Amino acid sequence: MPSPKRKLGAIGEEVACKYLETKGFRVLERNYLRKWGEIDIIAEKGNLLSFIEVKTVSREPGEREPGKGYRPEENVHPAKLKRLHRVIQTYLLDRKVPEGREWRIDIACVYLDFSTRKAKVEMLENIIL
């Protein structure tokens, strides 16, 4: 049985996929998992391949988590980025992505409001490792 945190993450990933599709992306894969890391969403738009890390919270954008004081994108710390970079390299080799194909890393911050059943997505595009 998934934990509440895992359930929240799954809902956020579903919301992020729908958001991406409205922006012209085609979702290729979800939850590409290897021992050393996971890519939440892999999507493409034109020739651009986008590796998307999804961070989901159940509060308003800009509101800090009580007692913690950070935004969802701040959970993408250096160790996470290192694992993400490694699993992206594995994906590129595993799927035989042509060398020279343009790709980037994005972060989708998903804010869920369960009382109104609404969600907001903020994209941080082209994150530098």
KAUR-V26758 format. One record per pair of residues at least 12 apart in sequence whose ideal C-beta (glycine too) atoms are under 10 Angstrom apart, sorted by sequence separation. I is the first residue (numbers start at 1). J is the second residue. If there is no record, write none. Layout:
BEGIN
I&J ; I&J
END
This chain:
BEGIN
29&41 ; 30&42 ; 39&51 ; 40&52 ; 41&53 ; 91&103 ; 109&121 ; 110&122 ; 17&30 ; 28&41 ; 29&42 ; 30&43 ; 39&52 ; 40&53 ; 41&54 ; 57&70 ; 59&72 ; 108&121 ; 109&122 ; 13&27 ; 16&30 ; 27&41 ; 28&42 ; 29&43 ; 39&53 ; 40&54 ; 57&71 ; 108&122 ; 109&123 ; 27&42 ; 28&43 ; 38&53 ; 40&55 ; 57&72 ; 88&103 ; 107&122 ; 108&123 ; 109&124 ; 14&30 ; 25&41 ; 27&43 ; 28&44 ; 40&56 ; 55&71 ; 56&72 ; 107&123 ; 108&124 ; 13&30 ; 26&43 ; 27&44 ; 55&72 ; 88&105 ; 106&123 ; 107&124 ; 108&125 ; 13&31 ; 25&43 ; 26&44 ; 54&72 ; 55&73 ; 57&75 ; 106&124 ; 107&125 ; 24&43 ; 25&44 ; 26&45 ; 32&51 ; 55&74 ; 105&124 ; 106&125 ; 10&30 ; 23&43 ; 24&44 ; 25&45 ; 26&46 ; 53&73 ; 55&75 ; 85&105 ; 105&125 ; 106&126 ; 107&127 ; 10&31 ; 20&41 ; 24&45 ; 25&46 ; 28&49 ; 55&76 ; 84&105 ; 104&125 ; 105&126 ; 106&127 ; 9&31 ; 21&43 ; 23&45 ; 24&46 ; 28&50 ; 29&51 ; 30&52 ; 53&75 ; 104&126 ; 105&127 ; 17&40 ; 20&43 ; 25&48 ; 27&50 ; 53&76 ; 103&126 ; 104&127 ; 105&128 ; 16&40 ; 17&41 ; 20&44 ; 30&54 ; 81&105 ; 104&128 ; 105&129 ; 16&41 ; 20&45 ; 25&50 ; 27&52 ; 17&43 ; 13&40 ; 16&43 ; 25&52 ; 53&80 ; 12&40 ; 13&41 ; 53&81 ; 76&105 ; 20&50 ; 9&40 ; 53&84 ; 76&107 ; 20&52 ; 75&107 ; 51&84 ; 76&109 ; 51&85 ; 73&107 ; 75&109 ; 17&52 ; 72&107 ; 73&108 ; 74&109 ; 16&52 ; 51&87 ; 72&108 ; 73&109 ; 16&53 ; 17&54 ; 51&88 ; 72&109 ; 16&54 ; 71&109 ; 72&110 ; 13&52 ; 15&54 ; 16&55 ; 49&88 ; 72&111 ; 14&54 ; 16&56 ; 51&91 ; 13&54 ; 15&56 ; 51&92 ; 88&129 ; 12&54 ; 14&56 ; 49&91 ; 12&55 ; 13&56 ; 37&80 ; 49&92 ; 84&127 ; 10&54 ; 12&56 ; 39&83 ; 40&84 ; 85&129 ; 9&54 ; 11&56 ; 12&57 ; 37&82 ; 38&83 ; 39&84 ; 84&129 ; 9&55 ; 10&56 ; 12&58 ; 36&82 ; 37&83 ; 38&84 ; 42&88 ; 49&95 ; 81&127 ; 9&56 ; 11&58 ; 36&83 ; 37&84 ; 81&128 ; 82&129 ; 8&56 ; 36&84 ; 37&85 ; 39&87 ; 49&97 ; 61&109 ; 63&111 ; 76&124 ; 81&129 ; 7&56 ; 8&57 ; 34&83 ; 37&86 ; 38&87 ; 39&88 ; 42&91 ; 61&110 ; 62&111 ; 73&122 ; 8&58 ; 36&86 ; 37&87 ; 61&111 ; 72&122 ; 5&56 ; 36&87 ; 37&88 ; 39&90 ; 47&98 ; 60&111 ; 71&122 ; 73&124 ; 76&127 ; 78&129 ; 34&86 ; 35&87 ; 39&91 ; 49&101 ; 50&102 ; 51&103 ; 52&104 ; 53&105 ; 54&106 ; 55&107 ; 56&108 ; 57&109 ; 58&110 ; 59&111 ; 72&124 ; 34&87 ; 37&90 ; 42&95 ; 47&100 ; 48&101 ; 49&102 ; 50&103 ; 51&104 ; 52&105 ; 53&106 ; 54&107 ; 55&108 ; 56&109 ; 57&110 ; 58&111 ; 59&112 ; 60&113 ; 4&58 ; 33&87 ; 36&90 ; 37&91 ; 47&101 ; 48&102 ; 49&103 ; 50&104 ; 51&105 ; 52&106 ; 53&107 ; 54&108 ; 55&109 ; 56&110 ; 57&111 ; 58&112 ; 59&113 ; 73&127 ; 32&87 ; 35&90 ; 47&102 ; 48&103 ; 49&104 ; 50&105 ; 51&106 ; 52&107 ; 53&108 ; 54&109 ; 55&110 ; 56&111 ; 57&112 ; 58&113 ; 32&88 ; 34&90 ; 46&102 ; 47&103 ; 48&104 ; 50&106 ; 52&108 ; 53&109 ; 54&110 ; 55&111 ; 56&112 ; 58&114 ; 34&91 ; 44&101 ; 58&115 ; 32&90 ; 44&102 ; 50&108 ; 32&91 ; 44&103 ; 61&120 ; 12&72 ; 34&94 ; 60&120 ; 61&121 ; 62&122 ; 42&103 ; 58&119 ; 61&122 ; 29&91 ; 32&94 ; 28&91 ; 32&95 ; 43&106 ; 56&119 ; 41&106 ; 56&121 ; 29&95 ; 39&105 ; 28&95 ; 40&107 ; 41&108 ; 54&121 ; 55&122 ; 40&108 ; 55&124 ; 52&123 ; 53&124 ; 52&124 ; 50&123 ; 52&125 ; 53&127 ; 50&125 ; 52&127 ; 50&126 ; 51&127 ; 48&126 ; 25&106 ; 20&106 ; 20&108 ; 19&108 ; 16&106 ; 16&107 ; 17&108 ; 19&110 ; 16&108 ; 15&108 ; 16&109 ; 16&110 ; 13&108 ; 15&110 ; 12&108 ; 14&110 ; 15&111 ; 12&109 ; 13&110 ; 15&112 ; 12&110 ; 23&121 ; 11&110 ; 12&111 ; 22&121 ; 12&112 ; 19&119 ; 23&123 ; 9&110 ; 11&112 ; 18&119 ; 19&120 ; 20&121 ; 8&110 ; 19&121 ; 11&114 ; 15&118 ; 16&119 ; 18&121 ; 19&122 ; 20&123 ; 8&112 ; 15&119 ; 19&123 ; 14&119 ; 15&120 ; 16&121 ; 8&114 ; 15&121 ; 12&119 ; 16&123 ; 11&119 ; 12&121
END
